[in-house]
Amino acid sequence: MPIALYMLALSVFVMGTSEFMLAGLLPAIASDLGVTVGSAGTLTSAFAVGMVVGAPTMAAFARRFPPRLTLIVCLAVFASCHIVGAITTTFSILLATRFISAFANAGFLAVALSTAITLVPENRKGRALSILLAGTTTATIAGVPAGALLGNALGWRATFWGIGVLSIPAAVGIFRGVRSRPAETATNSSAAPDLATELCQLRSRHLLLAMTLGALVNGGTFAAFTFLALLVTDSAGLADDWIPIALVVFGAGSFFGVTLAGRLSDQRPGLLLAAGGPLLLAGWVTLALYGSQPVLLIPLVFLQGLLAFGVGSTLITRVLYAAADAPTMGGSYATASLNIGAAAGPVLGGLGLTTDVGTTAPVWVAATLTGITLVVMLLSRRTLTETRTAGQRGDTPAPSR
C-alpha cells in the first residue's frame, strides 16, 4: 500500500480522537460549563451535523484545488477550532467550534476518501477504506483513552489543547506524503465528470440504499458509544478509572472489526452483512440487559466494537462502490452517510435518557436502529445483491430513473 495512504490515516487518527474523545469527557464538560450531560451530548451531534453538511460542500468546493492543499487547509482550521474550544468558558462557543471543526474534518475526510481509492486498484477499495478507518479505530484504542486520562488528570481543556498540537505533525505528514501523487491529477476537476453528473448519482437506488444502511448502523453505534461513560459508572457501578479502559476495549474491538471488513468486504460483503447484522442486534440487546454486570460489560463492549465497525465499514465500502461514477464526490457521500447516523444517534440516545428506562436507554436505541437496518436489508436484498455483483466486477450500477 502507498505511504500516502498511511499519512492520510495518521491525520484521520487525530480527527478520530477528537470525534470520539467526548465519550469520556462529557460529565466533566457538563459540570464545568453548567449544563446537563444530555445537553453536553449535543456537542457530538453538532460535530456530526458539521460533518454531514461539510462533506458534500467541501468536496464540491475542493474540486478546483489540488487535494494536498485542501487537506492541509482543513487540518489548519480543525486545529484552530480546538484551541478556541480549549480556552472558551461558554458552552455555545464550544458548540460552534465543534461544528466548524467538523466542517473542516468533513472536507478532509471526503477528499481523503476520494484520494485514497485512486491509490489502489479498482477492486481494493475496501482495503483502502480499512486503512483509513484504522486511523479512527486506533484513535479509540490509544487517542481517546489517552485523552480521557489527560482530561481526568489536567481537565478536559488539556485534551482539546492536545488535539491542536497533534494536528501539526499530521499536517507535515500530508505535506510530505501526498506530494506529487497520482491522486492529485486523478481527482482534478478537468479529468472528472462535471459536478451535476456526479450529483445525479444520488438518484441511484443502490447508492441511496447503501447510504441509508450505513447511517442506521452508525447511528446505533454513536447512540451507545456517546454515553458509554454513563453505562460504565452508573449502570455497572464501576469507578471513573474504568472509563478509559472501556474505551480501549471498544477501540480494540473496532480495530479488529475494520481489519476483518477490509479483508473481506471487497469479495464477501454478503457474508459479513448476513452474519454480522443479526449478531450486532443480539449484542446490543445483550448489552442493554446485562451491561450492569461488570464481569460481562467489558467483553460485551469489545464484541460490539468489533461488530459495529465490521458491519458499518462494509456498508460504507458499498457506498464507495455504488458511487464509482462520482470520483470527486463519492467520498463525501460515504462521509455524509457515516455522519447522518453520528448526528442522529447521540440525540436519540440523549432523548432515551429522559425516559424511565435509565442509563441503558442509549443501548436500546442502538438495538432499535440496528433492527430497522435488518428489516431494510431484508426488504431490499435484491438491490443489495445487484450492488455486490457490480462491486465485484469493478463497475457500478446505473442510476435509477
C-alpha positions as CSV (number, residue, x, y, z in Angstrom):
1,M,0.0,0.0,0.0
2,P,1.3,3.5,-0.8
3,I,2.8,5.5,2.0
4,A,0.5,8.4,1.2
5,L,-2.4,6.2,2.4
6,Y,-0.8,5.8,5.8
7,M,-0.2,9.6,6.0
8,L,-3.9,10.1,5.5
9,A,-4.6,7.5,8.2
10,L,-2.4,9.4,10.6
11,S,-4.5,12.5,10.1
12,V,-7.7,10.5,10.5
13,F,-6.3,9.3,13.8
14,V,-6.0,12.9,15.1
15,M,-9.5,13.8,13.9
16,G,-10.9,10.5,15.1
17,T,-9.5,11.2,18.5
18,S,-11.4,14.5,18.6
19,E,-14.6,13.0,17.3
20,F,-14.7,10.2,19.9
21,M,-13.0,11.8,22.9
22,L,-16.2,13.4,24.2
23,A,-17.4,9.9,25.2
24,G,-15.0,10.1,28.2
25,L,-15.3,13.9,28.8
26,L,-19.0,14.7,28.7
27,P,-19.5,14.6,32.5
28,A,-16.6,16.9,33.1
29,I,-17.6,19.3,30.4
30,A,-21.2,19.4,31.6
31,S,-20.1,20.2,35.2
32,D,-17.6,22.9,34.2
33,L,-19.9,24.7,31.8
34,G,-23.0,24.3,33.9
35,V,-25.2,22.2,31.5
36,T,-26.7,18.7,31.8
37,V,-24.9,15.7,30.5
38,G,-27.7,15.3,27.9
39,S,-27.1,18.8,26.7
40,A,-23.4,18.2,26.6
41,G,-24.1,15.2,24.4
42,T,-25.2,17.7,21.7
43,L,-21.6,18.5,21.2
44,T,-21.3,15.1,19.5
45,S,-24.4,15.8,17.4
46,A,-23.0,19.3,16.4
47,F,-19.8,17.6,15.3
48,A,-21.8,15.1,13.2
49,V,-24.1,17.7,11.7
50,G,-21.0,19.7,10.6
51,M,-19.6,16.5,9.0
52,V,-22.9,15.9,7.2
53,V,-23.1,19.5,5.8
54,G,-19.4,19.9,5.3
55,A,-18.7,16.7,3.4
56,P,-20.6,17.4,0.1
57,T,-20.0,21.2,0.4
58,M,-16.2,20.9,0.8
59,A,-15.9,18.1,-1.7
60,A,-17.7,20.3,-4.3
61,F,-15.7,23.4,-3.5
62,A,-12.4,21.5,-3.4
63,R,-12.8,20.1,-6.9
64,R,-10.9,23.1,-8.3
65,F,-7.9,22.8,-5.9
66,P,-5.1,20.2,-5.5
67,P,-6.1,17.6,-2.9
68,R,-3.0,18.3,-0.8
69,L,-3.8,22.0,-0.4
70,T,-7.4,21.2,0.6
71,L,-6.2,18.6,3.2
72,I,-3.7,20.9,4.8
73,V,-6.1,23.9,5.0
74,C,-8.8,21.6,6.6
75,L,-6.3,20.5,9.2
76,A,-5.3,24.1,10.0
77,V,-8.9,25.1,10.6
78,F,-9.5,21.9,12.6
79,A,-6.6,22.7,14.9
80,S,-7.6,26.3,15.4
81,C,-11.1,25.3,16.5
82,H,-9.7,23.1,19.2
83,I,-7.5,25.9,20.5
84,V,-10.6,28.2,20.7
85,G,-12.5,25.4,22.4
86,A,-9.8,24.9,24.9
87,I,-10.0,28.5,26.2
88,T,-13.7,29.3,26.0
89,T,-15.9,29.3,29.1
90,T,-19.2,29.5,27.1
91,F,-21.0,26.3,26.0
92,S,-22.5,27.9,22.9
93,I,-19.0,28.9,21.7
94,L,-17.7,25.4,22.3
95,L,-20.7,24.1,20.4
96,A,-19.9,26.4,17.5
97,T,-16.2,25.3,17.4
98,R,-17.3,21.6,17.3
99,F,-19.5,22.4,14.3
100,I,-16.8,24.3,12.4
101,S,-14.1,21.8,13.2
102,A,-16.4,19.0,12.0
103,F,-16.9,21.0,8.8
104,A,-13.2,21.0,8.3
105,N,-13.0,17.4,9.3
106,A,-15.7,16.5,6.7
107,G,-13.8,18.3,4.0
108,F,-10.6,16.5,4.9
109,L,-12.3,13.0,5.1
110,A,-14.3,13.5,1.8
111,V,-11.1,14.4,-0.1
112,A,-9.1,11.8,1.7
113,L,-11.6,9.0,0.7
114,S,-11.7,10.1,-2.9
115,T,-7.9,10.4,-2.9
116,A,-7.3,7.0,-1.2
117,I,-9.3,4.9,-3.6
118,T,-7.2,6.3,-6.5
119,L,-4.1,5.0,-4.9
120,V,-5.2,1.3,-5.1
121,P,-6.6,-1.0,-7.8
122,E,-10.3,-0.7,-8.5
123,N,-11.1,-3.9,-6.6
124,R,-9.2,-2.9,-3.4
125,K,-11.5,0.0,-2.3
126,G,-12.5,-1.9,0.8
127,R,-8.8,-2.4,1.8
128,A,-8.0,1.3,1.2
129,L,-11.1,2.2,3.3
130,S,-10.0,-0.1,6.1
131,I,-6.6,1.6,6.3
132,L,-8.2,5.0,6.6
133,L,-10.7,3.8,9.2
134,A,-7.8,2.1,11.1
135,G,-6.8,5.7,11.9
136,T,-10.2,6.1,13.6
137,T,-10.1,2.8,15.4
138,T,-6.6,3.4,16.6
139,A,-7.9,6.7,17.9
140,T,-10.4,4.8,20.0
141,I,-7.7,2.4,21.3
142,A,-5.0,5.0,22.0
143,G,-6.0,8.5,21.4
144,V,-9.4,8.6,23.1
145,P,-8.4,6.8,26.3
146,A,-5.2,8.9,26.5
147,G,-7.5,12.0,26.1
148,A,-9.7,10.7,28.9
149,L,-6.7,10.1,31.2
150,L,-5.3,13.6,30.3
151,G,-8.7,15.1,30.9
152,N,-9.1,13.4,34.3
153,A,-5.6,14.5,35.3
154,L,-5.5,18.1,34.0
155,G,-9.0,18.8,33.0
156,W,-11.0,18.4,29.7
157,R,-9.4,21.5,28.2
158,A,-6.0,19.8,28.2
159,T,-7.4,17.2,25.8
160,F,-8.5,20.0,23.4
161,W,-5.0,21.5,23.5
162,G,-3.5,18.1,22.8
163,I,-5.6,17.7,19.6
164,G,-4.5,21.1,18.4
165,V,-0.8,20.2,18.9
166,L,-1.2,16.7,17.3
167,S,-2.6,18.4,14.2
168,I,0.9,19.8,13.4
169,P,2.7,16.5,12.7
170,A,-0.4,15.3,10.8
171,A,-0.2,18.3,8.5
172,V,3.5,17.7,8.0
173,G,2.8,14.1,7.1
174,I,0.2,15.1,4.5
175,F,2.6,17.7,3.0
176,R,5.4,15.2,2.6
177,G,3.3,12.0,1.9
178,V,0.7,13.2,-0.6
179,R,3.2,15.4,-2.6
180,S,3.2,14.6,-6.4
181,R,0.9,11.6,-6.0
182,P,-1.3,10.4,-8.9
183,A,-4.4,11.3,-6.8
184,E,-3.6,15.0,-7.3
185,T,-4.3,14.6,-11.1
186,A,-6.8,11.7,-10.9
187,T,-9.2,13.8,-8.9
188,N,-8.6,17.0,-10.8
189,S,-11.9,18.6,-11.9
190,S,-10.8,18.7,-15.5
191,A,-10.5,14.9,-15.6
192,A,-13.6,14.1,-13.6
193,P,-17.2,14.3,-14.6
194,D,-18.9,17.7,-14.1
195,L,-20.5,18.3,-10.7
196,A,-24.1,17.9,-11.9
197,T,-23.2,14.5,-13.3
198,E,-21.7,13.4,-10.0
199,L,-24.7,14.7,-8.0
200,C,-27.0,12.8,-10.3
201,Q,-25.5,9.6,-8.8
202,L,-27.7,10.4,-5.8
203,R,-30.6,9.2,-7.8
204,S,-29.2,5.7,-7.8
205,R,-31.3,3.3,-5.6
206,H,-28.1,1.3,-4.9
207,L,-26.2,4.3,-3.6
208,L,-29.2,5.6,-1.5
209,L,-29.7,2.1,0.0
210,A,-26.1,1.8,1.0
211,M,-26.0,5.3,2.5
212,T,-29.2,4.6,4.4
213,L,-28.0,1.3,5.9
214,G,-24.6,2.9,6.8
215,A,-26.3,5.8,8.5
216,L,-28.6,3.5,10.5
217,V,-25.8,1.3,11.8
218,N,-23.6,4.2,12.6
219,G,-26.5,5.9,14.4
220,G,-26.8,2.9,16.6
221,T,-23.1,2.8,17.3
222,F,-23.0,6.5,18.3
223,A,-26.1,6.3,20.3
224,A,-24.5,3.8,22.6
225,F,-20.9,4.9,22.4
226,T,-21.5,8.6,23.2
227,F,-22.9,7.6,26.6
228,L,-20.6,4.8,27.3
229,A,-19.2,6.6,30.4
230,L,-22.6,6.6,32.0
231,L,-23.0,2.9,31.3
232,V,-19.7,2.1,32.9
233,T,-20.2,4.3,36.1
234,D,-23.9,4.5,36.6
235,S,-25.2,1.2,35.2
236,A,-22.3,-1.1,36.1
237,G,-21.3,0.9,39.1
238,L,-17.6,1.0,38.2
239,A,-15.2,3.7,39.2
240,D,-14.3,6.6,36.8
241,D,-10.9,4.9,36.1
242,W,-12.8,2.2,34.2
243,I,-14.0,4.7,31.6
244,P,-10.7,4.8,29.6
245,I,-10.4,1.0,30.0
246,A,-13.8,0.6,28.4
247,L,-12.8,3.0,25.6
248,V,-9.7,1.0,24.9
249,V,-11.6,-2.2,24.8
250,F,-14.2,-0.8,22.4
251,G,-11.4,0.6,20.3
252,A,-9.7,-2.7,20.1
253,G,-12.9,-4.4,19.0
254,S,-13.5,-1.7,16.4
255,F,-9.9,-2.2,15.1
256,F,-10.4,-5.9,14.6
257,G,-13.8,-5.3,13.0
258,V,-12.4,-2.8,10.5
259,T,-9.5,-5.1,9.7
260,L,-11.8,-8.0,9.1
261,A,-14.1,-6.0,6.9
262,G,-11.1,-4.6,5.0
263,R,-10.0,-8.2,4.1
264,L,-13.5,-9.5,3.2
265,S,-15.8,-6.6,2.2
266,D,-14.5,-6.3,-1.4
267,Q,-15.2,-10.0,-2.1
268,R,-17.5,-11.3,0.6
269,P,-19.7,-8.4,1.7
270,G,-22.9,-10.6,1.7
271,L,-21.3,-13.0,4.3
272,L,-20.3,-10.1,6.6
273,L,-23.7,-8.5,6.4
274,A,-25.7,-11.7,6.7
275,A,-23.7,-12.9,9.7
276,G,-22.7,-9.6,11.3
277,G,-26.1,-7.8,11.2
278,P,-28.1,-10.2,13.4
279,L,-25.1,-10.7,15.7
280,L,-24.9,-6.9,16.1
281,L,-28.5,-6.7,17.1
282,A,-28.2,-9.6,19.5
283,G,-25.2,-7.9,21.0
284,W,-26.9,-4.6,21.7
285,V,-29.9,-6.4,23.3
286,T,-27.5,-8.4,25.5
287,L,-25.5,-5.3,26.5
288,A,-28.8,-3.5,27.4
289,L,-29.9,-6.4,29.6
290,Y,-26.7,-7.5,31.2
291,G,-24.4,-4.5,30.9
292,S,-25.0,-3.7,34.5
293,Q,-22.9,-6.7,35.4
294,P,-19.3,-5.6,35.5
295,V,-17.9,-9.0,34.6
296,L,-20.0,-9.0,31.4
297,L,-19.8,-5.3,30.4
298,I,-16.2,-5.2,29.2
299,P,-16.4,-8.3,27.0
300,L,-19.7,-7.1,25.5
301,V,-18.1,-3.7,24.8
302,F,-15.3,-5.4,22.9
303,L,-17.8,-7.5,20.9
304,Q,-20.0,-4.6,20.0
305,G,-17.0,-2.5,18.8
306,L,-16.0,-5.4,16.5
307,L,-19.5,-6.0,15.1
308,A,-20.5,-2.3,14.8
309,F,-17.4,-1.3,12.9
310,G,-17.2,-4.6,10.9
311,V,-20.8,-4.2,9.6
312,G,-20.6,-0.4,9.4
313,S,-17.3,-0.3,7.3
314,T,-18.7,-3.0,5.0
315,L,-21.7,-0.8,4.3
316,I,-19.6,2.3,3.7
317,T,-17.5,0.3,1.3
318,R,-20.7,-0.4,-0.6
319,V,-21.3,3.3,-0.8
320,L,-17.9,3.8,-2.5
321,Y,-18.6,1.1,-5.0
322,A,-22.1,2.4,-5.7
323,A,-20.6,5.9,-6.2
324,A,-17.9,4.8,-8.6
325,D,-19.1,7.2,-11.2
326,A,-18.7,10.2,-8.8
327,P,-14.9,10.2,-8.3
328,T,-14.6,13.6,-6.6
329,M,-18.0,13.4,-4.7
330,G,-18.1,9.7,-3.8
331,G,-16.0,10.2,-0.6
332,S,-18.4,12.9,0.5
333,Y,-21.4,10.6,0.1
334,A,-19.7,8.0,2.3
335,T,-18.8,10.7,4.8
336,A,-22.3,12.0,4.9
337,S,-23.7,8.5,5.4
338,L,-21.5,7.9,8.4
339,N,-22.3,11.2,10.0
340,I,-26.0,11.4,9.4
341,G,-26.0,8.4,11.8
342,A,-23.4,10.0,14.1
343,A,-25.7,13.2,14.3
344,A,-28.9,11.4,15.0
345,G,-27.5,8.7,17.3
346,P,-26.5,10.9,20.2
347,V,-29.7,12.9,20.0
348,L,-31.8,9.8,20.1
349,G,-29.6,8.4,22.9
350,G,-30.0,11.6,24.9
351,L,-33.7,11.6,24.5
352,G,-33.7,8.0,25.7
353,L,-32.0,9.2,28.9
354,T,-35.0,11.4,29.6
355,T,-37.3,8.4,29.9
356,D,-37.7,5.9,32.7
357,V,-35.5,3.3,31.0
358,G,-32.4,4.7,32.7
359,T,-28.8,4.7,31.6
360,T,-29.3,1.7,29.3
361,A,-31.7,3.7,27.1
362,P,-29.0,4.6,24.5
363,V,-28.2,1.0,24.1
364,W,-31.8,0.2,23.4
365,V,-31.8,3.0,20.8
366,A,-28.8,1.2,19.2
367,A,-30.7,-2.1,19.2
368,T,-33.8,-0.4,17.6
369,L,-31.8,1.3,14.8
370,T,-30.0,-2.0,14.1
371,G,-33.3,-3.8,13.9
372,I,-34.6,-1.3,11.4
373,T,-31.4,-1.9,9.4
374,L,-32.0,-5.6,9.3
375,V,-35.6,-5.1,8.1
376,V,-34.5,-2.7,5.4
377,M,-31.8,-5.2,4.3
378,L,-34.3,-8.0,4.1
379,L,-36.8,-6.0,2.1
380,S,-34.0,-4.8,-0.2
381,R,-32.0,-8.0,-0.6
382,R,-32.3,-7.9,-4.4
383,T,-30.9,-4.4,-4.7
384,L,-28.1,-5.4,-2.3
385,T,-27.3,-8.4,-4.4
386,E,-27.1,-6.2,-7.6
387,T,-24.8,-3.8,-5.8
388,R,-22.5,-6.6,-4.6
389,T,-22.3,-8.1,-8.0
390,A,-21.4,-4.8,-9.6
391,G,-18.7,-4.1,-7.0
392,Q,-17.1,-7.5,-7.6
393,R,-16.9,-6.7,-11.3
394,G,-15.4,-3.3,-10.6
395,D,-18.2,-1.3,-12.2
396,T,-21.2,0.4,-10.7
397,P,-25.0,0.0,-11.3
398,A,-26.6,2.6,-13.5
399,P,-28.6,5.2,-11.6
400,S,-32.3,4.6,-11.2
401,R,-34.5,6.7,-13.4
